[in-house]
Amino acid sequence: MAQIGTDITAAKAFLEAGNVVGIPTETVYGLAGNALDPDAVLTIFRVKNRPSFDPLIVHTDSLSKLDRLVTHIPEPARRLAETFWPGPLTLLLPRRDLIPDLVTAGLPTVAIRIPRHPLTLALLRSLDFPLAAPSANPFGYISPTSAQHVADQLGNQIPYILDGGSADIGLESTIVGFENDQPTVFRLGGMGLEKIEAVVGPVSVRTHSTSNPAAPGMLSSHYAPRKPLILLAPGESPKPAERVGALAFREPFGGLAPDHQRVLSPTGDLNEAAKNLFAHLRVLDSLPIDTIYAEQVPNRGLGGAINDRLRRASVPV
């Protein structure tokens, strides 16, 4: 079983030996390995049971290290990086041959970000290589926002989990690519569109793919609990039933058992809702219920990313 701790030296030793470890970020916990070592990258795919056509995000600790990894940085990408890194923003940039094909699923671009977590930044500074790190959960399941979540799901397959507390944001990073230097959002996430557009102007959004995604996290079915999740239409309530649970935005639904419900934010704070999303889904998935109903949140700020995750976790009705 994986050891959970705060020893950066131990995590570094495992990574330098070719192992993969759990790491904290401000978004969710990642399953990290040497991004330049195809064997370590292959271990990430094996542990997660992740399809090889789904590319990974590479994590580094400074803009100065990008020249080794990418051929050039479009001007709008540089403005975003200088404004928001470290932070919950991933950029798709033209890769150098140093990046293994397995990391990018053979694509000409690599997804890169600088995470905003002191433990992981210190770990990255101590290493001679960047880290490939998708979310530290079995492929397609709810992303982990604590070290214990990682241990519960992958603890028997990895040696160490670096414990950085609960994730501050709780949603994966926003991914932005550049087609003819024009910004395109490929995944909604922890960086709101309004903030991005304040720096680079209007952006287009292209977030779903059923196969051969152009960026990580684009598959149309993802982030899902084991139990069926049904997304409610605005203003709709679940039908009362004994073995039904609900994920509500501000207040629980009438007619359902209180202990079968979780509320994302009693005050209507979308940042709090985002932070609680995956943890609440995990709790609901563990309860003696057959179906989870989920309420959509206002589609502003991080609300768009929350609704995106709920849509992809839901079953067709």
HELIX and SHEET records of a PDB file:
HELIX    1   1 ILE A    8  GLU A   16  1                                   9    
HELIX    2   2 PRO A   38  LYS A   48  1                                  11    
HELIX    3   3 LEU A   63  ARG A   68  5                                   6    
HELIX    4   4 GLU A   75  PHE A   84  1                                  10    
HELIX    5   5 ASP A  101  THR A  104  1                                   4    
HELIX    6   6 PRO A  118  SER A  126  1                                   9    
HELIX    7   7 ALA A  147  LEU A  154  1                                   8    
HELIX    8   8 LEU A  193  VAL A  200  1                                   8    
HELIX    9   9 PRO A  258  HIS A  260  5                                   3    
HELIX   10  10 LEU A  270  SER A  286  1                                  17    
HELIX   11  11 GLY A  303  ALA A  313  1                                  11    
SHEET    1   A 2 GLN A   3  GLY A   5  0                                        
SHEET    2   A 2 TYR A 160  LEU A 162  1                                        
SHEET    1   B 9 VAL A  21  ILE A  23  0                                        
SHEET    2   B 9 GLY A  30  ASN A  34 -1                                        
SHEET    3   B 9 LEU A 131  ALA A 132 -1                                        
SHEET    4   B 9 ILE A  57  HIS A  59 -1                                        
SHEET    5   B 9 THR A 109  ARG A 113  1                                        
SHEET    6   B 9 LEU A  89  PRO A  94 -1                                        
SHEET    7   B 9 THR A 174  GLU A 179  1                                        
SHEET    8   B 9 GLN A 182  ARG A 187 -1                                        
SHEET    9   B 9 SER A 204  VAL A 205  1                                        
SHEET    1   C 4 LEU A 229  LEU A 231  0                                        
SHEET    2   C 4 THR A 291  ALA A 294  1                                        
SHEET    3   C 4 VAL A 244  ALA A 248  1                                        
SHEET    4   C 4 GLN A 261  VAL A 263  1                                        
END                                                                             
